[in-house]
């Protein structure tokens, strides 16, 4: 096996930008997850049924999902750094306003606006990594960003959860939104520059239909849907599950859910680092990335099922196992498209991939709420999540082709590229 050749784009030079991107992802998920932490209190304050609460928790996703198809094109066509900054400003202001408005309808409107602002983060992050890092550093960088957004859940659960329990939810939303704005001047100073890189054409490259013609696109989209169903189920319903089904107090719930989110985050960055290590030692991205997805989804499926069926406190180890598996699959959600689409087309690939994947956010929270209302427990929501983890493993192992960059310039392009791997 041969070792990866040196690349002028080093991880060390990219560290300041990676740290800021990680903070942006962390803030992104603190802001979108805060409502689920406040859900038990908000449910009583607004006199909501479980179905209504599910709609409110899922209201973020329609605008977020629809805008993925737009943002993917924008980050390939225009300055990705500026687009990310504008989206960050919008979602921070939406968070502040959520703490001010009164009534279900206005809260619903703020969640829709939050979805528009936050839709820029993941396509922009994927574009920036593909542009500034080689393959053998993308697993760690992708894992770091996925870990950061999972830390957003942990920070929101431990920090915001404690503050919400003590001071109520409105002051917490206002404070977090205002403090977040400090990120913008830091990004203006340390955002990554393209001066040392070849000029990337803003026009040309594959169109949307050409990307949809790739079998690997549908494999990554289906796998992304399965991953998001698990991830968003845990974001939106885990706190309420622990309070309503396991009868935990708000403080104890924040401890258990926070540990789960922390395990998920540590697993994400650890898995990304290990994948890069094996690629640097000469193993192909196809073998390394696919193995991580297959193992991670399998662990998640077993862990989710075990959590639902366990009695007493025995559900906790199964819940943590699900967190390990969820973290393992996180880097691949980002890294697959960076390699297969290439830096010129990664935005146009990842935006729709994330868009289709985030239908899980629209369907999952509302469906789970409906099933809880109908059955009086969380068994069916957990069962559906476990089955979809199996579907995700099959999608990445058998639908996605070789993890190699597609040569978009070819006039006659097969559904799965067969060009030599670019490590």
Helices and strands as residue ranges (DSSP letters): H 11-46, H 50-77, H 80-98, H 104-118, H 120-132, H 135-155, I 156-160, H 161-167, H 169-180, H 183-190, H 208-212, H 215-244, H 250-280, H 285-309, G 312-314, H 315-341, H 346-357, H 359-375, H 379-394, I 395-399
